[in-house]
Amino acid sequence: MWLTVRLSRDPFAAVRYYTKEKTTSAYGPSFDIRFEEVEGGFVSEVRRCGYRSFLQRHDALELNELICAWDAVWIDRLPETILFDRPTTLARGCASCRFEFRRG
């Protein structure tokens, strides 16, 4: 993510493109990810998570929060011009993981 935003003239557009166009091919059919344009930004909503499904099959859901914490690696590299929020996660018992991006 750091390299993507650093090499782009418009980091927000680069993140939007990756999220919208590349996410499905990058994660595959074990994920159900929806993309939605919203005022001032976009939302990527994970309704089925392959990582969570794997952990559930192996009776290891207690590790799900750890997998979610791993997202901080790329979230922390977003430039200050991109506002980010993840108000819900499947690991916390919500219906989806909601990744919200807005221009700062």
N, C-alpha and C positions, 0 to 999 in steps of 0.2 A: 504494500500500500504506500509506504514511504516513497519508493521509487516512482510509482504511478503518479502521485500528486506532484512530485518534484520535477518530473519531465513534461508535465502538461502546462499549457498556457492557461487552461481553466481547470483547476483541480476538481471543482465540484462536478463539472461535466464529465471528467474522467471517471470519478467515482460512480456517477450515475450510469455511465456506459458499462463499466465493469459489472455493476450490480444488476442491471437490466439484461444485458446481452450475454455475459459470461457466466453468471452464477449457475444457471441451469446446467450448462455443459460441464462446469467445474465440479458440481456436487452430485449430479446424476439423479436417477429415479428414486433413490432412497430418501430424497428430500422433496417436500412440496413447498415451493417458495413462490409467493405472489408479489408482484410489483405494482405499485400504485403511485401516480403523480398526485401530489397535494400542493396546496398553495405554498409557494416559496421553497418547495423541495420535493422529496419523494420518500416512499416507505417501502421497505423490503420486509415481508412478513413470512416467517418460517412456520408453516402449519404442521409439517411433519419433519422431524429431524432424524437423519440417519444415525447420528451419534447416539441420540437418546434411544432409538430403537435397538441399537446394538447393546447398549448398557442394560436395557430392560430385558432383552433375551438372555443376558448373562447374570441377571439378578444383581446388578451393580449400579442402580440408579443414584446411589449416594455419591457417585463420581460425576454426576451431571453438572453440578455447580462448578466443578473444576474445569470441565470442558468449556462451559460458558465463560469462565474467567480467562481462558486462553484468548478469547476475542480481544481482550485489552491490548494484546500485542499490536494489532493493527489499528484499533480504535484510538489508542494513545498517539499514533503517528499521523492522525488526521490534522491538517493545518487548522489554525484558529478561524479561518474563513468558512469552515464547514462546522455547523452546529450539529451535534449528534446526541440522540437519546435512545435508550432501549428500556422502555417502561415495563415491558412484560417479557417473561421467558417461560418456556415449557418447564424448565427445571424448577421454577418457583410455583408450578401448578397452574399456570395460565394456559389459555387456549392456543397461544402462539408466542414466538419470539418476534418482537416488533422492533425493527431497526429503522429509526427515523432520522433523515438527513435534511438539513435546511441550510440555505446560504446564510452566512453570518454577516 
